[in-house]
Amino acid sequence: SSGVQKSQKQWYQRRVRALELPGHGLSQVAPNLRPAEFIKLFIQHLDLYEPGVVLVSTDDSNSDTMEYLIRYSRSSPLVKGYINIDSAKTQYTDMQRITAESVQAQVLFLCGGSDGECLTTAHDWSRYISSSRVHSFSNAYREFYNEDPVVFNTILKRFLEYVAKST
């Protein structure tokens, strides 16, 4: 039992790598490289596959990270988790949603309880991704992570612990 706890503790204490996707923030758009490809190359270049990757994205980058998850989760089974904060974009086709059924990673969608669009699309995605769940912050709209940071951080911690146990 202590070996399992030690293994989980080691997994949970991994370092965080922050990535600014091309065209987001202050970075330039990569002319011939889709953001999903950029994420794939980033993970490969830094050899982030051991013991697994948990992607976290917010707002505008969610569509890019969802694309990465849909395209590469089958060929990159070591992506263990995905946290989608504040927006589950709706621009995907039915075929992409069906393809999402192949996602093996644990997925957490976080939405403000007053953000009907986010909740609707998050619940729609969760119908296709069997290993996903949706959490809403009651009485909050978009910046729920600022409104109740203790609850927000507790939910993230519990999700990461859950992902660590499932590896």
Secondary structure, DSSP 4 states (H G I P E B T S, - for coil): -HHHHHHHHHHHTPPP---PPTTSTTPPPPTT--HHHHHHHHHHHTTTTSS-EEEEEEGGGHHHHHHHHHHHTTT-TTEEEEEEES-------HHHHHHGGG--SEEEEEEETT-HHHHHHHHHHHHH-TTEEEEEETT--S-HHHH-HHHHHHHHHHHHHHHHHT-
